[in-house]
Amino acid sequence: MTATKTAKATPADVKIPPRDIHFDFDGAKTRHWLGGDPVGTAVFNALSLTFPDGERMFIDAVRAYRDRTDGKLAEEVRGFIAQEAIHSREHHTLNQLLDRDFYPVAKIEASIKDRVAIARSRGPMRMLLSTIALEHITSMMADIHAANQHLFNGAPPGVERMWRWHAMEETEHKAVAFDVFMVATKDWSPFQRYFRRCFVMALIGVLFPQNIANYAALLLEADGYSKKDALKAAKRFLWSEPGIFGRGWKTFFAWFRPGFHPWDHDNRALVTTWRKEFDADVKAVA
């Protein structure tokens, strides 16, 4: 993954149109829908379970400061909110297909709700800081997906298409919350901005993949894995093979560079072909 230096702003040609798509998830009713792989299926199911509540928090975090935006950023905020709302809806639909009698889905969802509630309780700025950190991580994962499309080999077409759509839109709006943060903190010193965003990323950069590994391990235990083997398998998938977190370490650590902006890593070209497919759905929203 190569990065192209840009101005410290979202490129002018980046648009954030909502695409109101309802995906066919029938294939996800199979327990190990990712080509029969229980580990990969568990990891992506764990990720999906975090999105409905997490993305609603992202929406509220950005909405709290939308009155400070204008022009192109105000338009981007509207697009961000619409995209994230549809993401939340589609992942909720997908999550309902998990076998809740077999897997501890309710336990995982309760843990996620508790963690989101803690973030919300700390006020809108802490929510926004958490949002910009998590948006960086999800856009990093989207970048990995775009560059490694074999990750979803063997997945049902509707499920693969949903994850590809999600990856594309995460790339499109990856800087919106960050740009809102820059506007909301315009009276802060550069050091205060830098320290706060780096401190939050240091926490979330550890806790988020740890939580995903733990949630995936719980799903794998229901599949018959021992507790030790389940956690080991989930961490291997996340960090080494295929390494959906580990492959993005350069992008992740770019965050800690003073003067960082999400579009310093210009990966628009990676999703160009995907846009041609999904932009057919923009008119339906309009």
WOCORNOR-V629841 format. One record per backbone hydrogen bond with DSSP energy under -1.0 kcal/mol. CO is the residue of the C=O (numbers start at 0). NH is the residue of the N-H. If there is no record, write none. Layout:
BEGIN
co = {CO:CO}
nh = {NH:NH}
END
This chain:
BEGIN
co = {6:10:18:24:25:26:31:32:33:36:37:38:39:40:41:42:43:44:49:50:51:52:53:54:55:56:57:58:59:61:62:64:65:69:70:71:72:73:74:75:76:77:78:79:80:81:82:83:84:85:86:87:88:89:90:91:93:94:97:98:102:103:104:105:106:107:108:109:110:111:112:113:114:115:116:119:122:123:124:125:126:127:128:129:130:131:132:133:134:135:136:137:138:139:140:141:142:143:147:148:149:151:153:155:156:157:158:159:160:161:162:163:164:165:166:167:168:170:172:174:175:176:177:178:179:180:182:184:188:189:190:191:192:193:194:195:196:197:198:199:200:202:203:205:206:207:208:209:210:211:212:213:214:215:216:217:219:220:225:226:227:228:229:230:231:232:233:234:235:235:236:236:237:237:242:244:245:247:248:249:251:252:253:256:260:261:264:267:270:271:272:273:274:277:278:281}
nh = {8:13:20:27:28:29:35:34:36:40:41:42:43:44:45:46:47:48:53:54:55:56:57:58:59:60:61:62:63:64:65:67:68:73:74:75:76:77:78:79:80:81:82:83:84:85:86:87:88:89:90:91:92:93:94:95:96:97:99:102:104:107:108:109:110:111:112:113:114:115:116:117:118:119:120:122:126:127:128:129:130:131:132:133:134:135:136:137:138:139:140:141:142:143:144:145:146:147:150:151:152:154:34:159:160:161:162:163:164:165:166:167:168:169:170:171:172:173:175:178:179:180:181:182:183:184:185:187:192:193:194:195:196:197:198:199:200:201:202:203:204:206:207:209:210:211:212:213:214:215:216:217:218:219:220:221:224:223:229:230:231:232:233:234:235:236:237:238:239:240:242:243:244:245:246:247:248:251:252:253:254:255:256:259:263:264:266:270:274:275:276:277:278:280:281:285}
END
